[in-house]
Amino acid sequence: MDETAVASVMGVAQVFDLHAVKAFAPDKRVRRMLFKTDQLWSEIACYEPGQSTVMHQHPKEEEAIFVLEGTATMSIDGREVALPAGSIVHFPNKVLHDVRNLGTERCVIMFLKVNPKVLKEGRDG
């Protein structure tokens, strides 16, 4: 069910209609890759009520999560945070976090991360 979204091309820019990209499934959250370049990537994740992402961390990448619809409840480094639509949260690498939709409405988030290959190249160079 996870797939790459289709973008409109406007010169050198890609434009995504996030309303057209979102998709939901009854059994698990749905992730769709918006783009992945040599430097940056972004995905959209759609949660029905009760769905979640397991607690995890990113050893190399910082992450920024935008809440587009609903409310995302997150545990970030042991601290519980409820983020309503219109919020953005940024946290550094190696921070344990999850995303849960504890509400009664759907939740849609978009996240941005630096491609770990860039981070590795920066350390090696």
MOPAC internal coordinates of N, CA, C and O (Angstrom, degrees):
PM7 1SCF
backbone

  N    0.0000 0     0.00 0     0.00 0    0    0    0
  C    1.4547 1     0.00 0     0.00 0    1    0    0
  C    1.5257 1   110.03 1     0.00 0    2    1    0
  O    1.2310 1   119.21 1   154.31 1    3    2    1
  N    1.3419 1   119.11 1   -25.69 1    3    2    1
  C    1.4550 1   120.65 1   178.09 1    5    3    2
  C    1.5211 1   108.25 1   -75.23 1    6    5    3
  O    1.2310 1   120.41 1   -47.71 1    7    6    5
  N    1.3411 1   116.82 1   132.29 1    7    6    5
  C    1.4454 1   120.33 1  -178.03 1    9    7    6
  C    1.5199 1   109.89 1  -152.85 1   10    9    7
  O    1.2310 1   121.25 1    -7.56 1   11   10    9
  N    1.3302 1   115.22 1   172.44 1   11   10    9
  C    1.4504 1   120.51 1   179.56 1   13   11   10
  C    1.5164 1   110.07 1   -90.28 1   14   13   11
  O    1.2310 1   121.02 1   -42.74 1   15   14   13
  N    1.3286 1   115.65 1   137.26 1   15   14   13
  C    1.4624 1   121.91 1  -179.97 1   17   15   14
  C    1.5217 1   110.22 1   -77.22 1   18   17   15
  O    1.2310 1   120.76 1   -21.99 1   19   18   17
  N    1.3168 1   116.15 1   158.01 1   19   18   17
  C    1.4563 1   122.63 1   176.96 1   21   19   18
  C    1.5245 1   107.96 1   -99.93 1   22   21   19
  O    1.2310 1   121.24 1   -46.34 1   23   22   21
  N    1.3260 1   115.24 1   133.66 1   23   22   21
  C    1.4641 1   120.70 1  -178.75 1   25   23   22
  C    1.5151 1   110.33 1  -112.53 1   26   25   23
  O    1.2310 1   120.94 1   -26.64 1   27   26   25
  N    1.3321 1   115.80 1   153.36 1   27   26   25
  C    1.4550 1   121.56 1   167.59 1   29   27   26
  C    1.5133 1   106.31 1   -83.98 1   30   29   27
  O    1.2310 1   120.67 1   -35.57 1   31   30   29
  N    1.3172 1   116.32 1   144.43 1   31   30   29
  C    1.4549 1   119.93 1   179.45 1   33   31   30
  C    1.5228 1   108.51 1  -105.54 1   34   33   31
  O    1.2310 1   121.50 1   -54.29 1   35   34   33
  N    1.3222 1   114.74 1   125.71 1   35   34   33
  C    1.4648 1   122.08 1   178.28 1   37   35   34
  C    1.5209 1   106.96 1  -122.47 1   38   37   35
  O    1.2310 1   120.39 1   -90.48 1   39   38   37
  N    1.3182 1   116.86 1    89.52 1   39   38   37
  C    1.4637 1   120.30 1  -175.26 1   41   39   38
  C    1.5148 1   109.29 1    67.15 1   42   41   39
  O    1.2310 1   120.34 1    60.74 1   43   42   41
  N    1.3181 1   116.95 1  -119.26 1   43   42   41
  C    1.4602 1   120.83 1   179.92 1   45   43   42
  C    1.5240 1   112.30 1   -92.43 1   46   45   43
  O    1.2310 1   120.12 1   175.18 1   47   46   45
  N    1.3386 1   117.38 1    -4.82 1   47   46   45
  C    1.4689 1   121.40 1  -175.66 1   49   47   46
  C    1.5278 1   111.27 1   -98.34 1   50   49   47
  O    1.2310 1   121.22 1   -30.81 1   51   50   49
  N    1.3243 1   115.27 1   149.19 1   51   50   49
  C    1.4609 1   122.53 1   170.94 1   53   51   50
  C    1.5226 1   107.39 1  -105.25 1   54   53   51
  O    1.2310 1   120.63 1   -45.71 1   55   54   53
  N    1.3283 1   116.40 1   134.29 1   55   54   53
  C    1.4564 1   121.64 1  -179.54 1   57   55   54
  C    1.5247 1   108.00 1  -118.67 1   58   57   55
  O    1.2310 1   120.63 1   -52.60 1   59   58   57
  N    1.3339 1   116.40 1   127.40 1   59   58   57
  C    1.4570 1   121.93 1  -178.13 1   61   59   58
  C    1.5233 1   109.93 1  -112.27 1   62   61   59
  O    1.2310 1   120.72 1   -47.30 1   63   62   61
  N    1.3165 1   116.22 1   132.70 1   63   62   61
  C    1.4585 1   121.74 1   172.24 1   65   63   62
  C    1.5241 1   106.18 1   -90.42 1   66   65   63
  O    1.2310 1   120.55 1   -80.85 1   67   66   65
  N    1.3271 1   116.55 1    99.15 1   67   66   65
  C    1.4632 1   120.31 1  -173.79 1   69   67   66
  C    1.5214 1   112.45 1   -64.78 1   70   69   67
  O    1.2310 1   119.86 1   152.01 1   71   70   69
  N    1.3385 1   117.88 1   -27.99 1   71   70   69
  C    1.4686 1   119.94 1   176.76 1   73   71   70
  C    1.5287 1   110.56 1   -67.78 1   74   73   71
  O    1.2310 1   120.29 1   144.48 1   75   74   73
  N    1.3247 1   117.05 1   -35.52 1   75   74   73
  C    1.4695 1   120.96 1   179.26 1   77   75   74
  C    1.5275 1   111.53 1   -76.31 1   78   77   75
  O    1.2310 1   120.23 1   153.88 1   79   78   77
  N    1.3237 1   117.16 1   -26.12 1   79   78   77
  C    1.4663 1   122.18 1  -176.18 1   81   79   78
  C    1.5284 1   112.64 1   -79.66 1   82   81   79
  O    1.2310 1   120.37 1   147.30 1   83   82   81
  N    1.3154 1   116.90 1   -32.70 1   83   82   81
  C    1.4697 1   118.34 1  -173.01 1   85   83   82
  C    1.5281 1   111.53 1   -64.66 1   86   85   83
  O    1.2310 1   121.93 1   -34.20 1   87   86   85
  N    1.3301 1   113.92 1   145.80 1   87   86   85
  C    1.4603 1   122.14 1  -179.64 1   89   87   86
  C    1.5227 1   107.88 1  -150.66 1   90   89   87
  O    1.2310 1   120.81 1   -29.58 1   91   90   89
  N    1.3139 1   116.05 1   150.42 1   91   90   89
  C    1.4666 1   121.40 1  -176.84 1   93   91   90
  C    1.5205 1   109.74 1  -130.38 1   94   93   91
  O    1.2310 1   120.90 1   -26.70 1   95   94   93
  N    1.3182 1   115.89 1   153.30 1   95   94   93
  C    1.4652 1   123.02 1   175.94 1   97   95   94
  C    1.5248 1   107.54 1  -136.75 1   98   97   95
  O    1.2310 1   120.08 1   -33.60 1   99   98   97
  N    1.3154 1   117.45 1   146.40 1   99   98   97
  C    1.4677 1   119.69 1  -177.10 1  101   99   98
  C    1.5259 1   114.28 1   -70.79 1  102  101   99
  O    1.2310 1   119.80 1   157.25 1  103  102  101
  N    1.3453 1   117.98 1   -22.75 1  103  102  101
  C    1.4609 1   120.06 1  -172.15 1  105  103  102
  C    1.5249 1   115.23 1  -100.10 1  106  105  103
  O    1.2310 1   119.51 1   159.12 1  107  106  105
  N    1.3397 1   118.54 1   -20.88 1  107  106  105
  C    1.4625 1   120.35 1   179.94 1  109  107  106
  C    1.5202 1   109.77 1  -161.60 1  110  109  107
  O    1.2310 1   121.03 1   -17.86 1  111  110  109
  N    1.3330 1   115.64 1   162.14 1  111  110  109
  C    1.4548 1   119.33 1   177.68 1  113  111  110
  C    1.5238 1   109.23 1   -66.06 1  114  113  111
  O    1.2310 1   120.91 1   -27.28 1  115  114  113
  N    1.3211 1   115.86 1   152.72 1  115  114  113
  C    1.4643 1   121.41 1  -178.84 1  117  115  114
  C    1.5193 1   108.74 1  -110.86 1  118  117  115
  O    1.2310 1   120.78 1   -50.91 1  119  118  117
  N    1.3291 1   116.12 1   129.09 1  119  118  117
  C    1.4633 1   121.94 1   176.15 1  121  119  118
  C    1.5113 1   109.10 1  -111.56 1  122  121  119
  O    1.2310 1   121.17 1   -41.01 1  123  122  121
  N    1.3258 1   115.36 1   138.99 1  123  122  121
  C    1.4578 1   120.99 1   175.18 1  125  123  122
  C    1.5150 1   109.13 1  -131.81 1  126  125  123
  O    1.2310 1   120.90 1   -53.78 1  127  126  125
  N    1.3100 1   115.88 1   126.22 1  127  126  125
  C    1.4548 1   121.70 1   176.85 1  129  127  126
  C    1.5283 1   108.38 1   -70.10 1  130  129  127
  O    1.2310 1   120.42 1   -53.48 1  131  130  129
  N    1.3167 1   116.80 1   126.52 1  131  130  129
  C    1.4566 1   120.57 1   173.46 1  133  131  130
  C    1.5266 1   108.86 1   -84.73 1  134  133  131
  O    1.2310 1   120.99 1   124.94 1  135  134  133
  N    1.3274 1   115.71 1   -55.06 1  135  134  133
  C    1.4641 1   119.53 1   175.98 1  137  135  134
  C    1.5153 1   109.32 1  -156.85 1  138  137  135
  O    1.2310 1   121.51 1   -22.97 1  139  138  137
  N    1.3157 1   114.72 1   157.03 1  139  138  137
  C    1.4590 1   121.45 1   174.82 1  141  139  138
  C    1.5175 1   106.64 1  -145.96 1  142  141  139
  O    1.2310 1   121.19 1   -65.05 1  143  142  141
  N    1.3189 1   115.32 1   114.95 1  143  142  141
  C    1.4500 1   121.02 1   179.74 1  145  143  142
  C    1.5192 1   109.32 1  -114.10 1  146  145  143
  O    1.2310 1   121.10 1     5.36 1  147  146  145
  N    1.3187 1   115.50 1  -174.64 1  147  146  145
  C    1.4598 1   119.33 1   177.15 1  149  147  146
  C    1.5265 1   111.85 1   -66.59 1  150  149  147
  O    1.2310 1   119.91 1   161.34 1  151  150  149
  N    1.3442 1   117.77 1   -18.66 1  151  150  149
  C    1.4527 1   120.58 1  -175.02 1  153  151  150
  C    1.5210 1   114.93 1  -116.24 1  154  153  151
  O    1.2310 1   119.57 1   149.78 1  155  154  153
  N    1.3215 1   118.43 1   -30.22 1  155  154  153
  C    1.4575 1   121.02 1  -168.90 1  157  155  154
  C    1.5192 1   110.36 1  -146.19 1  158  157  155
  O    1.2310 1   120.78 1   -31.45 1  159  158  157
  N    1.3569 1   116.10 1   148.55 1  159  158  157
  C    1.4504 1   117.60 1   170.16 1  161  159  158
  C    1.5004 1   111.08 1  -141.06 1  162  161  159
  O    1.2310 1   121.98 1   -22.16 1  163  162  161
  N    1.3394 1   113.82 1   157.84 1  163  162  161
  C    1.4579 1   120.54 1  -179.53 1  165  163  162
  C    1.5181 1   109.43 1  -144.21 1  166  165  163
  O    1.2310 1   121.43 1   -37.48 1  167  166  165
  N    1.3178 1   114.87 1   142.52 1  167  166  165
  C    1.4593 1   121.81 1   175.67 1  169  167  166
  C    1.5202 1   108.94 1  -134.89 1  170  169  167
  O    1.2310 1   121.29 1   -20.80 1  171  170  169
  N    1.3111 1   115.13 1   159.20 1  171  170  169
  C    1.4551 1   122.77 1   171.96 1  173  171  170
  C    1.5284 1   105.99 1  -112.81 1  174  173  171
  O    1.2310 1   120.29 1   -38.78 1  175  174  173
  N    1.3146 1   117.04 1   141.22 1  175  174  173
  C    1.4692 1   121.45 1   177.91 1  177  175  174
  C    1.5235 1   107.90 1  -129.98 1  178  177  175
  O    1.2310 1   121.16 1   -47.04 1  179  178  177
  N    1.3314 1   115.39 1   132.96 1  179  178  177
  C    1.4649 1   121.99 1  -174.42 1  181  179  178
  C    1.5260 1   109.15 1  -120.04 1  182  181  179
  O    1.2310 1   120.99 1   -52.16 1  183  182  181
  N    1.3274 1   115.72 1   127.84 1  183  182  181
  C    1.4658 1   122.70 1  -174.33 1  185  183  182
  C    1.5239 1   110.38 1  -121.34 1  186  185  183
  O    1.2310 1   120.82 1   -52.38 1  187  186  185
  N    1.3024 1   116.04 1   127.62 1  187  186  185
  C    1.4586 1   121.12 1   167.03 1  189  187  186
  C    1.5336 1   106.72 1   -76.86 1  190  189  187
  O    1.2310 1   119.48 1   -18.42 1  191  190  189
  N    1.3234 1   118.60 1   161.58 1  191  190  189
  C    1.4690 1   119.93 1   175.20 1  193  191  190
  C    1.5324 1   111.00 1   -52.18 1  194  193  191
  O    1.2310 1   120.93 1   -45.95 1  195  194  193
  N    1.3261 1   115.82 1   134.05 1  195  194  193
  C    1.4667 1   121.59 1   178.43 1  197  195  194
  C    1.5200 1   114.40 1    90.17 1  198  197  195
  O    1.2310 1   119.38 1   168.45 1  199  198  197
  N    1.3153 1   118.79 1   -11.55 1  199  198  197
  C    1.4640 1   120.39 1  -179.54 1  201  199  198
  C    1.5232 1   110.81 1   -85.12 1  202  201  199
  O    1.2310 1   121.19 1   -22.02 1  203  202  201
  N    1.3382 1   115.34 1   157.98 1  203  202  201
  C    1.4629 1   119.21 1  -176.20 1  205  203  202
  C    1.5177 1   111.29 1  -155.16 1  206  205  203
  O    1.2310 1   121.80 1    -9.13 1  207  206  205
  N    1.3225 1   114.16 1   170.87 1  207  206  205
  C    1.4559 1   123.73 1   170.00 1  209  207  206
  C    1.5235 1   105.84 1  -113.32 1  210  209  207
  O    1.2310 1   120.35 1   -41.69 1  211  210  209
  N    1.2994 1   116.94 1   138.31 1  211  210  209
  C    1.4672 1   120.74 1  -177.63 1  213  211  210
  C    1.5267 1   110.96 1   -65.90 1  214  213  211
  O    1.2310 1   121.18 1   -22.68 1  215  214  213
  N    1.3093 1   115.35 1   157.32 1  215  214  213
  C    1.4616 1   121.75 1   175.42 1  217  215  214
  C    1.5310 1   108.03 1   -60.46 1  218  217  215
  O    1.2310 1   120.62 1   -48.48 1  219  218  217
  N    1.3277 1   116.41 1   131.52 1  219  218  217
  C    1.4591 1   120.82 1  -178.74 1  221  219  218
  C    1.5264 1   109.30 1  -157.90 1  222  221  219
  O    1.2310 1   121.53 1    -4.51 1  223  222  221
  N    1.3108 1   114.68 1   175.49 1  223  222  221
  C    1.4558 1   120.81 1   175.32 1  225  223  222
  C    1.5193 1   108.80 1  -144.23 1  226  225  223
  O    1.2310 1   121.13 1   -18.53 1  227  226  225
  N    1.3155 1   115.45 1   161.47 1  227  226  225
  C    1.4559 1   121.56 1   176.82 1  229  227  226
  C    1.5256 1   106.98 1  -114.25 1  230  229  227
  O    1.2310 1   120.21 1   -67.36 1  231  230  229
  N    1.3274 1   117.20 1   112.64 1  231  230  229
  C    1.4622 1   120.04 1  -174.01 1  233  231  230
  C    1.5270 1   113.95 1   -61.51 1  234  233  231
  O    1.2310 1   120.11 1   151.72 1  235  234  233
  N    1.3304 1   117.39 1   -28.28 1  235  234  233
  C    1.4644 1   120.00 1  -173.74 1  237  235  234
  C    1.5195 1   113.95 1  -116.98 1  238  237  235
  O    1.2310 1   119.77 1   146.85 1  239  238  237
  N    1.3315 1   118.05 1   -33.15 1  239  238  237
  C    1.4613 1   120.06 1  -169.01 1  241  239  238
  C    1.5233 1   113.41 1   -97.13 1  242  241  239
  O    1.2310 1   121.67 1   -40.71 1  243  242  241
  N    1.3325 1   114.41 1   139.29 1  243  242  241
  C    1.4518 1   120.13 1   163.50 1  245  243  242
  C    1.5282 1   106.03 1   -74.62 1  246  245  243
  O    1.2310 1   120.57 1   -17.87 1  247  246  245
  N    1.3287 1   116.51 1   162.13 1  247  246  245
  C    1.4601 1   119.24 1   179.71 1  249  247  246
  C    1.5255 1   109.88 1  -140.12 1  250  249  247
  O    1.2310 1   121.43 1   -35.65 1  251  250  249
  N    1.3138 1   114.86 1   144.35 1  251  250  249
  C    1.4610 1   121.74 1   171.94 1  253  251  250
  C    1.5215 1   106.84 1  -124.10 1  254  253  251
  O    1.2310 1   120.67 1   -52.01 1  255  254  253
  N    1.3304 1   116.33 1   127.99 1  255  254  253
  C    1.4651 1   122.02 1  -179.85 1  257  255  254
  C    1.5233 1   108.65 1  -118.27 1  258  257  255
  O    1.2310 1   121.07 1   -54.36 1  259  258  257
  N    1.3268 1   115.56 1   125.64 1  259  258  257
  C    1.4610 1   123.38 1   176.51 1  261  259  258
  C    1.5238 1   107.82 1  -102.84 1  262  261  259
  O    1.2310 1   119.53 1   -51.07 1  263  262  261
  N    1.3050 1   118.50 1   128.93 1  263  262  261
  C    1.4672 1   121.71 1   175.00 1  265  263  262
  C    1.5217 1   107.05 1   -92.43 1  266  265  263
  O    1.2310 1   120.94 1   -65.81 1  267  266  265
  N    1.3218 1   115.80 1   114.19 1  267  266  265
  C    1.4578 1   121.70 1  -175.84 1  269  267  266
  C    1.5235 1   112.72 1   -91.81 1  270  269  267
  O    1.2310 1   120.51 1   143.04 1  271  270  269
  N    1.3349 1   116.62 1   -36.96 1  271  270  269
  C    1.4717 1   122.25 1  -179.56 1  273  271  270
  C    1.5138 1   109.40 1  -143.45 1  274  273  271
  O    1.2310 1   120.42 1   -29.91 1  275  274  273
  N    1.3077 1   116.80 1   150.09 1  275  274  273
  C    1.4548 1   121.82 1   176.22 1  277  275  274
  C    1.5168 1   111.93 1    70.89 1  278  277  275
  O    1.2310 1   121.28 1    25.09 1  279  278  277
  N    1.3320 1   115.15 1  -154.91 1  279  278  277
  C    1.4640 1   121.90 1   178.79 1  281  279  278
  C    1.5211 1   108.23 1  -130.46 1  282  281  279
  O    1.2310 1   120.78 1   -51.82 1  283  282  281
  N    1.3249 1   116.12 1   128.18 1  283  282  281
  C    1.4615 1   121.52 1   175.63 1  285  283  282
  C    1.5185 1   107.85 1  -100.15 1  286  285  283
  O    1.2310 1   120.49 1   -56.02 1  287  286  285
  N    1.3128 1   116.67 1   123.98 1  287  286  285
  C    1.4574 1   121.39 1   174.04 1  289  287  286
  C    1.5172 1   106.83 1   -98.42 1  290  289  287
  O    1.2310 1   120.95 1   -51.86 1  291  290  289
  N    1.3171 1   115.80 1   128.14 1  291  290  289
  C    1.4579 1   120.28 1  -177.01 1  293  291  290
  C    1.5196 1   110.41 1  -131.03 1  294  293  291
  O    1.2310 1   121.46 1   -33.56 1  295  294  293
  N    1.3059 1   114.81 1   146.44 1  295  294  293
  C    1.4486 1   121.15 1   165.47 1  297  295  294
  C    1.5175 1   104.99 1  -103.21 1  298  297  295
  O    1.2310 1   120.35 1   -62.23 1  299  298  297
  N    1.3364 1   116.94 1   117.77 1  299  298  297
  C    1.4568 1   121.96 1  -178.33 1  301  299  298
  C    1.5191 1   107.52 1  -121.19 1  302  301  299
  O    1.2310 1   121.35 1   -71.32 1  303  302  301
  N    1.3158 1   115.01 1   108.68 1  303  302  301
  C    1.4631 1   121.12 1  -179.63 1  305  303  302
  C    1.5299 1   111.15 1    56.52 1  306  305  303
  O    1.2310 1   121.18 1  -141.02 1  307  306  305
  N    1.3487 1   115.35 1    38.98 1  307  306  305
  C    1.4576 1   121.39 1   177.24 1  309  307  306
  C    1.5135 1   115.20 1    85.78 1  310  309  307
  O    1.2310 1   119.90 1   178.26 1  311  310  309
  N    1.3196 1   117.80 1    -1.74 1  311  310  309
  C    1.4672 1   121.50 1  -179.36 1  313  311  310
  C    1.5252 1   109.67 1  -106.98 1  314  313  311
  O    1.2310 1   120.67 1   -52.01 1  315  314  313
  N    1.3214 1   116.33 1   127.99 1  315  314  313
  C    1.4612 1   122.90 1  -178.72 1  317  315  314
  C    1.5317 1   110.16 1   -81.79 1  318  317  315
  O    1.2310 1   120.69 1   -51.31 1  319  318  317
  N    1.3454 1   116.28 1   128.69 1  319  318  317
  C    1.4596 1   121.87 1  -177.91 1  321  319  318
  C    1.5213 1   108.88 1  -135.34 1  322  321  319
  O    1.2310 1   120.19 1   -48.65 1  323  322  321
  N    1.3354 1   117.24 1   131.35 1  323  322  321
  C    1.4701 1   122.27 1   173.60 1  325  323  322
  C    1.5255 1   107.22 1  -105.50 1  326  325  323
  O    1.2310 1   120.81 1   -60.56 1  327  326  325
  N    1.3240 1   116.06 1   119.44 1  327  326  325
  C    1.4614 1   121.74 1  -175.37 1  329  327  326
  C    1.5259 1   110.11 1  -113.19 1  330  329  327
  O    1.2310 1   119.79 1   -68.25 1  331  330  329
  N    1.3287 1   118.01 1   111.75 1  331  330  329
  C    1.4607 1   120.57 1   179.41 1  333  331  330
  C    1.5256 1   111.05 1   -78.81 1  334  333  331
  O    1.2310 1   120.79 1   -14.30 1  335  334  333
  N    1.3218 1   116.09 1   165.70 1  335  334  333
  C    1.4650 1   121.90 1   176.58 1  337  335  334
  C    1.5197 1   109.26 1   -51.61 1  338  337  335
  O    1.2310 1   120.98 1   -41.45 1  339  338  337
  N    1.3170 1   115.72 1   138.55 1  339  338  337
  C    1.4549 1   121.06 1  -177.77 1  341  339  338
  C    1.5120 1   113.03 1    97.04 1  342  341  339
  O    1.2310 1   120.20 1   175.21 1  343  342  341
  N    1.3328 1   117.22 1    -4.79 1  343  342  341
  C    1.4742 1   121.64 1  -179.86 1  345  343  342
  C    1.5211 1   110.77 1   -92.85 1  346  345  343
  O    1.2310 1   121.63 1   -25.35 1  347  346  345
  N    1.3090 1   114.48 1   154.65 1  347  346  345
  C    1.4632 1   121.39 1   170.65 1  349  347  346
  C    1.5219 1   107.07 1  -133.31 1  350  349  347
  O    1.2310 1   120.95 1   -40.40 1  351  350  349
  N    1.3163 1   115.80 1   139.60 1  351  350  349
  C    1.4615 1   120.68 1   176.59 1  353  351  350
  C    1.5279 1   107.56 1  -126.20 1  354  353  351
  O    1.2310 1   120.97 1   -41.95 1  355  354  353
  N    1.3136 1   115.74 1   138.05 1  355  354  353
  C    1.4576 1   122.49 1   177.96 1  357  355  354
  C    1.5153 1   108.09 1  -124.54 1  358  357  355
  O    1.2310 1   120.51 1   -44.58 1  359  358  357
  N    1.3167 1   116.62 1   135.42 1  359  358  357
  C    1.4515 1   119.31 1   175.52 1  361  359  358
  C    1.5263 1   109.88 1  -145.52 1  362  361  359
  O    1.2310 1   120.77 1   -26.15 1  363  362  361
  N    1.3325 1   116.13 1   153.85 1  363  362  361
  C    1.4598 1   120.53 1  -176.57 1  365  363  362
  C    1.5207 1   112.42 1   -75.67 1  366  365  363
  O    1.2310 1   121.40 1    -4.94 1  367  366  365
  N    1.3104 1   114.93 1   175.06 1  367  366  365
  C    1.4646 1   120.66 1   177.49 1  369  367  366
  C    1.5294 1   110.56 1   -65.72 1  370  369  367
  O    1.2310 1   121.06 1   -15.91 1  371  370  369
  N    1.3069 1   115.57 1   164.09 1  371  370  369
  C    1.4670 1   124.95 1   176.54 1  373  371  370
  C    1.5267 1   113.89 1    64.20 1  374  373  371
  O    1.2310 1   119.80 1  -161.43 1  375  374  373
  N    1.3345 1   117.98 1    18.57 1  375  374  373
  C    1.4633 1   121.18 1   179.15 1  377  375  374
  C    1.5271 1   108.58 1  -100.63 1  378  377  375
  O    1.2310 1   120.25 1   -57.13 1  379  378  377
  N    1.3221 1   117.12 1   122.87 1  379  378  377
  C    1.4605 1   120.79 1   176.88 1  381  379  378
  C    1.5240 1   109.55 1   -65.76 1  382  381  379
  O    1.2310 1   121.30 1   -45.20 1  383  382  381
  N    1.3431 1   115.11 1   134.80 1  383  382  381
  C    1.4659 1   120.16 1   179.77 1  385  383  382
  C    1.5237 1   110.28 1  -157.66 1  386  385  383
  O    1.2310 1   121.28 1   -19.24 1  387  386  385
  N    1.3087 1   115.16 1   160.76 1  387  386  385
  C    1.4542 1   122.22 1   174.17 1  389  387  386
  C    1.5211 1   107.60 1  -143.43 1  390  389  387
  O    1.2310 1   120.69 1    -4.29 1  391  390  389
  N    1.3274 1   116.30 1   175.71 1  391  390  389
  C    1.4610 1   122.52 1   174.07 1  393  391  390
  C    1.5144 1   106.88 1  -136.85 1  394  393  391
  O    1.2310 1   120.73 1   -50.31 1  395  394  393
  N    1.3478 1   116.22 1   129.69 1  395  394  393
  C    1.4622 1   120.79 1   179.41 1  397  395  394
  C    1.5250 1   109.91 1  -134.53 1  398  397  395
  O    1.2310 1   121.21 1   -37.54 1  399  398  397
  N    1.3129 1   115.29 1   142.46 1  399  398  397
  C    1.4644 1   119.93 1   172.20 1  401  399  398
  C    1.5198 1   107.16 1  -103.25 1  402  401  399
  O    1.2310 1   120.88 1   -82.62 1  403  402  401
  N    1.3152 1   115.92 1    97.38 1  403  402  401
  C    1.4648 1   121.47 1  -179.30 1  405  403  402
  C    1.5259 1   111.76 1   -92.33 1  406  405  403
  O    1.2310 1   120.25 1   175.97 1  407  406  405
  N    1.3289 1   117.13 1    -4.03 1  407  406  405
  C    1.4592 1   121.57 1  -177.40 1  409  407  406
  C    1.5190 1   113.06 1   -83.50 1  410  409  407
  O    1.2310 1   121.36 1     7.38 1  411  410  409
  N    1.3058 1   115.01 1  -172.62 1  411  410  409
  C    1.4690 1   121.81 1   179.77 1  413  411  410
  C    1.5248 1   111.64 1  -102.17 1  414  413  411
  O    1.2310 1   120.66 1   174.00 1  415  414  413
  N    1.3289 1   116.35 1    -6.00 1  415  414  413
  C    1.4619 1   121.34 1   178.91 1  417  415  414
  C    1.5254 1   109.42 1  -110.99 1  418  417  415
  O    1.2310 1   120.74 1   -16.76 1  419  418  417
  N    1.3041 1   116.20 1   163.24 1  419  418  417
  C    1.4590 1   121.17 1   177.11 1  421  419  418
  C    1.5260 1   110.55 1   -64.88 1  422  421  419
  O    1.2310 1   121.40 1   -25.19 1  423  422  421
  N    1.3194 1   114.93 1   154.81 1  423  422  421
  C    1.4628 1   121.96 1   178.60 1  425  423  422
  C    1.5327 1   107.69 1  -128.57 1  426  425  423
  O    1.2310 1   120.84 1   -45.02 1  427  426  425
  N    1.3258 1   116.00 1   134.98 1  427  426  425
  C    1.4626 1   121.62 1   178.11 1  429  427  426
  C    1.5187 1   108.24 1  -129.54 1  430  429  427
  O    1.2310 1   120.88 1   -51.62 1  431  430  429
  N    1.3249 1   115.92 1   128.38 1  431  430  429
  C    1.4595 1   121.51 1   176.50 1  433  431  430
  C    1.5230 1   109.44 1  -123.85 1  434  433  431
  O    1.2310 1   121.34 1   -21.40 1  435  434  433
  N    1.3190 1   115.04 1   158.60 1  435  434  433
  C    1.4587 1   121.57 1   171.71 1  437  435  434
  C    1.5182 1   106.30 1  -130.20 1  438  437  435
  O    1.2310 1   120.71 1   -44.34 1  439  438  437
  N    1.3299 1   116.26 1   135.66 1  439  438  437
  C    1.4591 1   117.13 1   177.14 1  441  439  438
  C    1.5166 1   111.56 1  -125.09 1  442  441  439
  O    1.2310 1   121.86 1   -26.23 1  443  442  441
  N    1.3204 1   114.04 1   153.77 1  443  442  441
  C    1.4545 1   123.53 1   178.05 1  445  443  442
  C    1.5152 1   108.88 1  -124.78 1  446  445  443
  O    1.2310 1   121.10 1   -42.62 1  447  446  445
  N    1.3318 1   115.51 1   137.38 1  447  446  445
  C    1.4557 1   121.19 1   176.07 1  449  447  446
  C    1.5258 1   109.05 1  -143.13 1  450  449  447
  O    1.2310 1   121.13 1   -29.17 1  451  450  449
  N    1.3170 1   115.44 1   150.83 1  451  450  449
  C    1.4573 1   120.68 1   171.99 1  453  451  450
  C    1.5157 1   107.15 1   -77.48 1  454  453  451
  O    1.2310 1   120.51 1   -43.34 1  455  454  453
  N    1.3212 1   116.63 1   136.66 1  455  454  453
  C    1.4543 1   121.53 1   178.68 1  457  455  454
  C    1.5324 1   108.85 1   -59.83 1  458  457  455
  O    1.2310 1   119.22 1   -53.56 1  459  458  457
  N    1.3461 1   119.09 1   126.44 1  459  458  457
  C    1.4671 1   120.61 1  -178.03 1  461  459  458
  C    1.5191 1   113.31 1   -59.97 1  462  461  459
  O    1.2310 1   119.52 1   156.96 1  463  462  461
  N    1.3441 1   118.52 1   -23.04 1  463  462  461
  C    1.4586 1   120.51 1   176.80 1  465  463  462
  C    1.5265 1   110.57 1   -61.94 1  466  465  463
  O    1.2310 1   120.48 1   141.74 1  467  466  465
  N    1.3333 1   116.68 1   -38.26 1  467  466  465
  C    1.4652 1   120.98 1   178.91 1  469  467  466
  C    1.5259 1   109.83 1   -64.47 1  470  469  467
  O    1.2310 1   120.64 1   137.70 1  471  470  469
  N    1.3327 1   116.39 1   -42.30 1  471  470  469
  C    1.4489 1   120.84 1  -179.50 1  473  471  470
  C    1.5297 1   110.55 1   -64.32 1  474  473  471
  O    1.2310 1   120.53 1   139.18 1  475  474  473
  N    1.3401 1   116.58 1   -40.82 1  475  474  473
  C    1.4548 1   120.87 1   179.07 1  477  475  474
  C    1.5334 1   110.55 1   -65.10 1  478  477  475
  O    1.2310 1   121.04 1   136.02 1  479  478  477
  N    1.3419 1   115.63 1   -43.98 1  479  478  477
  C    1.4633 1   119.79 1   179.04 1  481  479  478
  C    1.5197 1   111.14 1   -62.10 1  482  481  479
  O    1.2310 1   120.38 1   141.83 1  483  482  481
  N    1.3341 1   116.88 1   -38.17 1  483  482  481
  C    1.4571 1   121.02 1   179.40 1  485  483  482
  C    1.5184 1   112.05 1   -62.59 1  486  485  483
  O    1.2310 1   120.36 1   142.46 1  487  486  485
  N    1.3338 1   116.91 1   -37.54 1  487  486  485
  C    1.4766 1   121.22 1   179.29 1  489  487  486
  C    1.5225 1   111.23 1   -74.27 1  490  489  487
  O    1.2310 1   121.35 1   143.27 1  491  490  489
  N    1.3513 1   115.02 1   -36.73 1  491  490  489
  C    1.4677 1   119.44 1  -176.25 1  493  491  490
  C    1.5282 1   111.89 1   -75.62 1  494  493  491
  O    1.2310 1   120.61 1   152.28 1  495  494  493
  N    1.3583 1   116.44 1   -27.72 1  495  494  493
  C    1.4703 1   120.98 1  -171.00 1  497  495  494
  C    1.4261 1   113.69 1   -84.98 1  498  497  495
  O    1.2310 1   120.10 1   180.00 1  499  498  497

